Amino acid sequence: MTRIGILGYGNLGRGIELAIRQNADMELAAVYTRRDPSSVKIATDGVPVKPTADLEAGTEALDVLVIAGGSATDLPEQTPHFARLYNVVDSFDTHAHIPDHFAAVDAAAIEGGHVALISCGWDPGLFSLNRLYANCILPEGADYTFWGKGVSQGHSDAIRRIEGVADAKQYTIPVEAALDAVRAGKQPQLTTREKHTRECWVVLEEGADAAAVEREIVEMPNYFADYDTTVNFITQEELDANHAGLPHGGFVLRTGTSATGTPMTIEYSLKLGSNPEFTSSVLVAYARAVARLSQEGAAGCKTVFDIAPAYLSPNDPATLRAHLL
């Protein structure tokens, strides 16, 4: 059995707990929280909820610690810190900062002799793999990635951390005309702003300056500054009634030609009823791979590019060859 610890018990942490139940070779060892543990009620009977401080000695009986924090402020600190103490997995999704995050986590994991996997999920993650495969298969072509329509957990979290914001949801929406042009093989040159729009639904704290909050959202680098962004202010009741779900999805496409100039299109798509539940399922599968790599004596930081697909499966190689190859 692979013993999994979860650090953080928000939407992603709850999803990881449920995903573990679908894998007979895994068990939830503990949930760790910065809140008062007595205030956190989890879905699994008999599993302890512990303070984050319990992790600091590096003696918790865990094969992998899955870190379920946000990319804006949690993961840049938590992942390198705990990679010195445990095998870890995170879902860091600020694409522009992945190289710096990798370097910090790699140094920490090597120092501690552990395996760390960063930026795991569906983008970055599964979409990253499909971009890589498509580039290798169609070396002459162009890449396109579209997200949504759906709720971005990372962008929603970034808004909620703004002073004066009580709650928020952010939807990423593909520009249909751009998607249609790509599927038609036109290989348009698209700016970031031409591919997606962002729609924000924000609940303000009492007395907050709406204009200041809106300005901070639309000017936020790496999140909103490069997009046409609409900010809507609503009540908590409206947010709860009309924006309770966490759907998402998207498309990865590469259009190109074979050696004879014959047009080719590769398209991979996801339609997700719950973004955190799907992301959690990806994290749990890759936690199995991290545990296996650690058992083999590996150390350092990895990404999905470095993990052989067979490491994700609970089945042995012979079974995979017989049933999936």
C-alpha positions as CSV (number, residue, x, y, z in Angstrom):
1,M,0.0,0.0,0.0
2,T,1.2,3.5,-0.8
3,R,0.5,5.8,2.2
4,I,-0.6,9.3,1.1
5,G,-0.6,12.4,3.2
6,I,-2.6,15.5,2.1
7,L,-1.4,19.0,3.0
8,G,-4.4,21.3,2.8
9,Y,-8.1,20.4,2.8
10,G,-9.8,22.8,0.4
11,N,-11.5,21.7,-2.9
12,L,-8.3,20.0,-4.1
13,G,-7.5,18.3,-0.8
14,R,-11.1,16.9,-0.6
15,G,-10.8,15.6,-4.1
16,I,-7.5,13.9,-3.4
17,E,-9.1,12.1,-0.4
18,L,-11.9,10.8,-2.6
19,A,-9.6,9.8,-5.4
20,I,-7.5,7.7,-3.1
21,R,-10.6,5.6,-2.4
22,Q,-10.7,4.6,-6.1
23,N,-7.2,3.1,-5.9
24,A,-7.0,-0.2,-4.0
25,D,-3.2,0.0,-3.6
26,M,-3.4,3.4,-1.8
27,E,-4.4,4.6,1.6
28,L,-4.9,8.0,3.2
29,A,-2.5,8.2,6.1
30,A,-3.3,11.7,7.4
31,V,-4.6,15.1,6.5
32,Y,-2.5,18.1,7.5
33,T,-3.9,21.6,8.0
34,R,-3.0,25.1,9.0
35,R,-6.4,25.4,10.6
36,D,-7.4,24.0,14.0
37,P,-7.5,20.3,13.3
38,S,-10.6,19.8,15.4
39,S,-12.5,22.1,13.1
40,V,-11.7,20.0,10.0
41,K,-14.1,17.1,9.3
42,I,-12.9,14.7,6.6
43,A,-14.8,12.0,4.8
44,T,-12.6,9.1,5.8
45,D,-13.3,7.5,9.2
46,G,-10.3,6.7,11.4
47,V,-7.8,8.9,9.5
48,P,-6.3,11.7,11.7
49,V,-6.3,15.4,10.9
50,K,-3.1,16.9,12.2
51,P,-1.5,20.3,12.3
52,T,1.0,21.1,9.6
53,A,3.7,21.5,12.3
54,D,3.6,17.7,12.7
55,L,5.3,17.4,9.3
56,E,8.4,19.4,10.4
57,A,10.3,16.6,12.0
58,G,10.2,14.6,8.8
59,T,9.1,11.5,10.7
60,E,5.5,11.1,9.5
61,A,4.9,7.6,8.1
62,L,4.2,8.8,4.5
63,D,5.2,7.4,1.1
64,V,4.1,10.7,-0.6
65,L,2.9,14.0,0.6
66,V,0.5,15.6,-1.9
67,I,0.5,19.4,-1.4
68,A,-2.9,20.8,-2.1
69,G,-2.2,24.5,-1.8
70,G,-2.5,27.4,-4.2
71,S,0.1,28.4,-6.8
72,A,0.1,32.1,-5.9
73,T,1.6,31.9,-2.5
74,D,1.4,28.4,-1.0
75,L,3.3,26.1,-3.3
76,P,6.4,28.3,-3.9
77,E,7.1,28.0,-0.2
78,Q,5.6,24.7,0.8
79,T,6.9,22.4,-2.0
80,P,10.6,23.1,-1.6
81,H,10.3,23.2,2.1
82,F,8.7,19.8,2.4
83,A,10.7,18.2,-0.5
84,R,13.6,18.1,2.0
85,L,11.6,15.9,4.3
86,Y,9.3,13.8,2.1
87,N,8.5,12.7,-1.4
88,V,6.0,15.3,-2.6
89,V,3.6,16.1,-5.5
90,D,2.2,19.5,-6.3
91,S,0.0,21.1,-9.0
92,F,1.9,24.4,-9.4
93,D,0.3,26.0,-12.4
94,T,1.9,29.4,-13.0
95,H,3.5,28.5,-16.3
96,A,5.8,31.5,-16.4
97,H,7.4,30.6,-13.1
98,I,7.7,26.8,-13.5
99,P,11.5,27.0,-14.3
100,D,12.2,28.9,-11.1
101,H,9.9,26.6,-9.1
102,F,11.6,23.5,-10.5
103,A,15.1,24.8,-9.6
104,A,14.1,25.5,-6.0
105,V,12.3,22.2,-5.5
106,D,15.1,20.2,-7.3
107,A,17.7,21.6,-4.9
108,A,15.6,20.8,-1.9
109,A,14.7,17.3,-3.0
110,I,18.3,16.4,-3.9
111,E,19.4,17.7,-0.5
112,G,16.8,15.5,1.3
113,G,17.2,12.5,-1.0
114,H,13.6,12.6,-2.0
115,V,11.5,12.6,-5.2
116,A,9.4,15.7,-6.0
117,L,6.9,16.1,-8.8
118,I,5.7,19.6,-9.7
119,S,3.1,21.0,-12.0
120,C,1.0,17.9,-12.1
121,G,-2.6,18.0,-13.2
122,W,-4.2,18.6,-16.6
123,D,-2.5,21.9,-17.5
124,P,0.3,21.8,-16.7
125,G,0.3,18.0,-16.8
126,L,-1.7,16.0,-19.3
127,F,-2.0,18.9,-21.7
128,S,1.8,19.4,-21.5
129,L,2.3,15.7,-22.5
130,N,0.1,16.1,-25.5
131,R,1.9,19.2,-26.6
132,L,5.2,17.3,-26.3
133,Y,3.9,14.3,-28.2
134,A,2.4,16.4,-31.0
135,N,5.6,18.4,-31.5
136,C,7.6,15.2,-31.8
137,I,5.1,13.7,-34.3
138,L,4.5,16.8,-36.4
139,P,7.8,18.7,-36.3
140,E,6.5,21.2,-38.9
141,G,3.4,22.8,-37.4
142,A,1.9,25.1,-34.8
143,D,0.7,24.6,-31.3
144,Y,-2.6,25.9,-29.8
145,T,-4.0,25.5,-26.3
146,F,-7.5,26.7,-25.3
147,W,-9.0,26.4,-21.8
148,G,-12.6,26.5,-20.8
149,K,-15.2,27.5,-20.5
150,G,-14.6,26.7,-16.9
151,V,-13.6,27.8,-13.5
152,S,-9.8,28.3,-13.0
153,Q,-9.0,27.3,-9.4
154,G,-5.6,29.1,-9.5
155,H,-7.0,32.4,-10.9
156,S,-10.0,32.3,-8.5
157,D,-7.6,31.8,-5.6
158,A,-5.5,34.7,-6.8
159,I,-8.5,37.0,-6.7
160,R,-9.6,35.8,-3.3
161,R,-6.2,36.8,-1.9
162,I,-6.7,40.4,-2.9
163,E,-7.4,42.7,0.0
164,G,-11.1,43.5,0.2
165,V,-12.3,40.3,-1.6
166,A,-14.5,38.0,0.4
167,D,-15.0,35.3,-2.3
168,A,-14.6,35.0,-6.0
169,K,-14.9,32.7,-9.1
170,Q,-13.1,33.2,-12.4
171,Y,-14.1,31.6,-15.7
172,T,-11.7,31.2,-18.6
173,I,-13.6,31.3,-21.9
174,P,-12.1,30.4,-25.4
175,V,-12.7,32.8,-28.2
176,E,-14.8,30.7,-30.6
177,A,-13.6,32.4,-33.8
178,A,-9.9,31.6,-32.9
179,L,-10.7,28.0,-32.1
180,D,-12.6,27.6,-35.3
181,A,-9.7,29.0,-37.3
182,V,-7.2,26.6,-35.7
183,R,-9.5,23.6,-36.4
184,A,-9.7,24.7,-40.0
185,G,-5.9,24.4,-40.3
186,K,-5.4,28.1,-41.0
187,Q,-2.6,28.3,-38.4
188,P,-3.5,31.9,-37.3
189,Q,-0.9,33.9,-35.3
190,L,-2.9,34.5,-32.1
191,T,-2.0,36.7,-29.2
192,T,-2.9,35.7,-25.7
193,R,-5.7,38.2,-25.7
194,E,-7.1,36.8,-29.0
195,K,-7.4,33.3,-27.6
196,H,-9.3,33.7,-24.3
197,T,-11.3,36.1,-22.3
198,R,-11.6,36.0,-18.5
199,E,-14.8,36.6,-16.5
200,C,-14.7,37.3,-12.8
201,W,-17.5,37.1,-10.3
202,V,-16.4,38.8,-7.0
203,V,-17.9,39.3,-3.6
204,L,-16.5,42.3,-1.8
205,E,-15.9,42.6,1.9
206,E,-17.9,45.3,3.6
207,G,-16.3,48.7,2.9
208,A,-14.0,47.5,0.2
209,D,-13.1,49.8,-2.7
210,A,-14.6,48.1,-5.8
211,A,-12.6,50.2,-8.2
212,A,-9.3,49.4,-6.5
213,V,-10.1,45.7,-6.4
214,E,-11.1,45.7,-10.1
215,R,-7.9,47.5,-11.0
216,E,-5.7,45.0,-9.1
217,I,-7.5,42.1,-10.8
218,V,-7.2,43.4,-14.4
219,E,-3.6,44.5,-13.9
220,M,-2.4,41.3,-12.2
221,P,0.7,39.9,-14.1
222,N,0.7,36.3,-15.2
223,Y,-3.0,36.0,-14.4
224,F,-5.2,38.8,-16.0
225,A,-3.0,41.6,-17.5
226,D,-2.7,39.9,-20.9
227,Y,-6.5,39.2,-21.3
228,D,-9.7,41.0,-21.9
229,T,-11.1,40.7,-18.3
230,T,-14.6,41.5,-17.1
231,V,-15.1,41.9,-13.4
232,N,-18.6,41.5,-12.0
233,F,-19.5,42.4,-8.3
234,I,-22.2,40.3,-6.8
235,T,-23.5,39.2,-3.4
236,Q,-22.4,36.0,-1.6
237,E,-25.9,34.6,-2.1
238,E,-25.7,35.2,-5.9
239,L,-22.3,33.5,-6.0
240,D,-23.5,30.5,-4.1
241,A,-26.6,30.1,-6.1
242,N,-25.2,30.7,-9.6
243,H,-21.5,29.7,-9.4
244,A,-21.3,26.8,-7.0
245,G,-19.8,24.3,-9.5
246,L,-16.2,23.9,-10.6
247,P,-16.4,22.8,-14.3
248,H,-13.5,23.1,-16.7
249,G,-11.8,21.6,-19.7
250,G,-10.1,22.6,-22.9
251,F,-8.3,21.7,-26.0
252,V,-4.7,21.1,-27.2
253,L,-4.2,21.2,-30.9
254,R,-1.3,21.0,-33.3
255,T,-1.8,21.6,-37.0
256,G,0.9,20.7,-39.4
257,T,2.0,18.6,-42.4
258,S,3.6,15.4,-43.1
259,A,6.9,15.2,-45.1
260,T,4.8,15.3,-48.4
261,G,2.9,18.4,-47.3
262,T,-0.3,16.5,-46.4
263,P,-2.3,18.5,-43.7
264,M,-2.6,16.9,-40.3
265,T,-4.3,17.9,-37.1
266,I,-3.9,16.4,-33.6
267,E,-6.5,17.4,-31.1
268,Y,-6.8,16.3,-27.4
269,S,-9.7,17.6,-25.3
270,L,-11.1,17.4,-21.8
271,K,-14.6,18.1,-20.6
272,L,-14.6,18.1,-16.8
273,G,-17.6,18.3,-14.5
274,S,-15.3,19.1,-11.6
275,N,-11.9,20.6,-12.1
276,P,-10.5,19.8,-8.6
277,E,-11.8,16.2,-8.7
278,F,-10.1,15.5,-12.0
279,T,-6.9,17.3,-11.0
280,S,-7.0,15.2,-7.8
281,S,-7.2,12.0,-9.8
282,V,-4.2,13.0,-11.8
283,L,-2.2,13.8,-8.7
284,V,-3.0,10.5,-7.1
285,A,-1.9,8.5,-10.2
286,Y,1.3,10.4,-10.3
287,A,1.8,10.0,-6.5
288,R,2.0,6.2,-7.3
289,A,4.8,6.9,-9.8
290,V,6.7,9.1,-7.3
291,A,6.6,6.4,-4.7
292,R,7.9,3.8,-7.2
293,L,10.7,6.1,-8.3
294,S,11.7,6.7,-4.7
295,Q,11.8,2.9,-4.1
296,E,14.2,2.7,-7.0
297,G,16.5,5.2,-5.4
298,A,15.7,8.3,-7.5
299,A,16.0,11.8,-6.1
300,G,15.3,15.3,-7.3
301,C,12.5,17.2,-9.0
302,K,10.5,15.7,-11.9
303,T,7.8,16.8,-14.2
304,V,5.3,14.7,-16.2
305,F,7.8,14.7,-19.0
306,D,10.1,12.5,-16.9
307,I,7.6,9.9,-15.8
308,A,7.1,6.7,-17.9
309,P,3.4,6.0,-18.3
310,A,3.6,2.5,-16.8
311,Y,4.6,4.0,-13.5
312,L,1.1,5.6,-13.2
313,S,-0.7,2.2,-13.3
314,P,-1.3,-0.2,-10.5
315,N,-1.1,-3.0,-13.1
316,D,2.1,-4.8,-13.9
317,P,3.8,-4.4,-17.4
318,A,2.5,-7.8,-18.7
319,T,-1.1,-6.8,-17.9
320,L,-0.7,-3.4,-19.6
321,R,0.8,-5.1,-22.7
322,A,-2.1,-7.6,-22.8
323,H,-4.9,-5.2,-22.3
324,L,-3.9,-1.6,-23.2
325,L,-1.2,-1.8,-25.8
